[in-house]
Amino acid sequence: MSVPARLTADQASALLPQLVTLLQDVVAGGASIGFLRPLPADVALHFWHDVIGEVARGSRLLLVIREGDQVVGSIQLGLCLKPNGLHRAEVQKLLVHTAARRRGLGRVLMSAVEAEARAVGRSLLYLDTEPDQPAEVLYRKLGWTEAGAIPDYACTPDGRLHPTVLFYKKIAP
Ligand SMILES: CC(C)(COP(=O)(O)OP(=O)(O)OC[C@H]1O[C@@H](n2cnc3c(N)ncnc32)[C@H](O)[C@@H]1OP(=O)(O)O)[C@@H](O)C(=O)NCCC(=O)NCCS
């Protein structure tokens, strides 16, 4: 089984082409993760540059799974830096390449991000996701609690408005 690795900003920069490919693949596959399709390479590159900047500043963790010279999965943890929110973090952009799905990588990435959250002292995790998609099934299976839904929150890659469901999970410190 492939093991997720937490990347430094320099390591992530060295993987930029693979990260761009992963993001483009997942958006092309129809996932609502902030982009419309087709996703131009320069837009994907800009996104990853922002992510890497936050990794460098210490406000974000980035984990990836590599197979050969490809990045087949990734996940991020946005660390709240507000003085009253240092216990919480947002799980974001769980991505598994369409050719690598249903092999347990999503589950492994979620487990790894929880472990990283614990290691940096975060005890409350939250996320949001499009309902009735594989990710929602996964989060429920992993013990996340639904907090509610917001209608018409975002667009699918094809421009159709959909709700988002908010989930949280308290993890032991
Ligand atoms: C959600 C996603 C990360 C799952 O990745 P994955 O590696 O295929 O997931 P896993 O193989 O670890 O599956 C774990 C469990 O999730 C559920 N699951 C995953 N894909 C599913 C699907 N297509 N339909 C129904 N349940 C699914 C199953 O319960 C599965 O367990 P099982 O295989 O024992 O039945 C992947 O589908 C993906 O990248 N989707 C697009 C991006 C996205 O929506 N990210 C979330 C943004 S909030």
The ligand as an SDF file (V2000), in Angstrom:
LIG
                    3D

 48 50  0  0  0  0  0  0  0  0999 V2000
  -13.6030   10.7300   -2.6960 C   0  0  0  0  0  0  0  0  0  0  0  0
  -12.3110   10.0800   -3.1920 C   0  0  0  0  0  0  0  0  0  0  0  0
  -11.1290   10.8350   -2.6060 C   0  0  0  0  0  0  0  0  0  0  0  0
  -12.2730    8.6350   -2.6970 C   0  0  0  0  0  0  0  0  0  0  0  0
  -11.0030    8.1150   -3.0280 O   0  0  0  0  0  0  0  0  0  0  0  0
  -10.7650    6.5420   -3.1890 P   0  0  0  0  0  0  0  0  0  0  0  0
   -9.3110    6.3150   -3.0890 O   0  0  0  0  0  0  0  0  0  0  0  0
  -11.4610    6.0220   -4.3780 O   0  0  0  0  0  0  0  0  0  0  0  0
  -11.5060    5.9990   -1.8730 O   0  0  0  0  0  0  0  0  0  0  0  0
  -11.2500    4.6110   -1.1410 P   0  0  0  0  0  0  0  0  0  0  0  0
  -10.8480    3.5660   -2.1230 O   0  0  0  0  0  0  0  0  0  0  0  0
  -10.3460    4.8470    0.0180 O   0  0  0  0  0  0  0  0  0  0  0  0
  -12.7240    4.2850   -0.6250 O   0  0  0  0  0  0  0  0  0  0  0  0
  -13.0580    4.3260    0.7470 C   0  0  0  0  0  0  0  0  0  0  0  0
  -14.5470    4.1860    0.8900 C   0  0  0  0  0  0  0  0  0  0  0  0
  -15.2040    5.3350    0.3540 O   0  0  0  0  0  0  0  0  0  0  0  0
  -16.4330    4.9280   -0.2630 C   0  0  0  0  0  0  0  0  0  0  0  0
  -16.3720    5.1790   -1.6980 N   0  0  0  0  0  0  0  0  0  0  0  0
  -15.2950    5.5380   -2.4210 C   0  0  0  0  0  0  0  0  0  0  0  0
  -15.6350    5.7020   -3.7150 N   0  0  0  0  0  0  0  0  0  0  0  0
  -16.9410    5.4340   -3.7970 C   0  0  0  0  0  0  0  0  0  0  0  0
  -17.8770    5.4520   -4.8670 C   0  0  0  0  0  0  0  0  0  0  0  0
  -17.5100    5.7610   -6.1150 N   0  0  0  0  0  0  0  0  0  0  0  0
  -19.1670    5.1520   -4.5840 N   0  0  0  0  0  0  0  0  0  0  0  0
  -19.5540    4.8380   -3.3460 C   0  0  0  0  0  0  0  0  0  0  0  0
  -18.7150    4.8070   -2.2740 N   0  0  0  0  0  0  0  0  0  0  0  0
  -17.4330    5.1160   -2.5090 C   0  0  0  0  0  0  0  0  0  0  0  0
  -16.5760    3.4390   -0.0150 C   0  0  0  0  0  0  0  0  0  0  0  0
  -17.2820    3.2890    1.1920 O   0  0  0  0  0  0  0  0  0  0  0  0
  -15.1310    3.0170    0.1250 C   0  0  0  0  0  0  0  0  0  0  0  0
  -14.9540    1.8530    0.8690 O   0  0  0  0  0  0  0  0  0  0  0  0
  -14.9720    0.4170    0.1160 P   0  0  0  0  0  0  0  0  0  0  0  0
  -14.0830    0.5390   -1.0750 O   0  0  0  0  0  0  0  0  0  0  0  0
  -14.4700   -0.4910    1.1840 O   0  0  0  0  0  0  0  0  0  0  0  0
  -16.4060    0.2070   -0.2650 O   0  0  0  0  0  0  0  0  0  0  0  0
  -12.2320   10.0860   -4.7420 C   0  0  0  0  0  0  0  0  0  0  0  0
  -13.4130    9.5310   -5.2450 O   0  0  0  0  0  0  0  0  0  0  0  0
  -12.0210   11.4440   -5.3250 C   0  0  0  0  0  0  0  0  0  0  0  0
  -10.8870   11.9230   -5.4840 O   0  0  0  0  0  0  0  0  0  0  0  0
  -13.1180   12.1390   -5.6930 N   0  0  0  0  0  0  0  0  0  0  0  0
  -13.0410   13.4290   -6.3360 C   0  0  0  0  0  0  0  0  0  0  0  0
  -12.5310   14.5220   -5.4330 C   0  0  0  0  0  0  0  0  0  0  0  0
  -13.4510   14.7910   -4.2850 C   0  0  0  0  0  0  0  0  0  0  0  0
  -14.6620   14.7900   -4.3930 O   0  0  0  0  0  0  0  0  0  0  0  0
  -12.8240   15.0540   -3.1190 N   0  0  0  0  0  0  0  0  0  0  0  0
  -13.5220   15.4170   -1.9360 C   0  0  0  0  0  0  0  0  0  0  0  0
  -13.6870   16.8930   -1.8900 C   0  0  0  0  0  0  0  0  0  0  0  0
  -14.5590   17.3640   -0.4090 S   0  0  0  0  0  0  0  0  0  0  0  0
  1  2  1  0
  2  3  1  0
  2  4  1  0
  2 36  1  0
  4  5  1  0
  5  6  1  0
  6  7  2  0
  6  8  1  0
  6  9  1  0
  9 10  1  0
 10 11  2  0
 10 12  1  0
 10 13  1  0
 13 14  1  0
 14 15  1  0
 15 16  1  0
 15 30  1  0
 16 17  1  0
 17 18  1  0
 17 28  1  0
 18 19  1  0
 18 27  1  0
 19 20  2  0
 20 21  1  0
 21 22  1  0
 21 27  2  0
 22 23  1  0
 22 24  2  0
 24 25  1  0
 25 26  2  0
 26 27  1  0
 28 29  1  0
 28 30  1  0
 30 31  1  0
 31 32  1  0
 32 33  2  0
 32 34  1  0
 32 35  1  0
 36 37  1  0
 36 38  1  0
 38 39  2  0
 38 40  1  0
 40 41  1  0
 41 42  1  0
 42 43  1  0
 43 44  2  0
 43 45  1  0
 45 46  1  0
 46 47  1  0
 47 48  1  0
M  END
$$$$
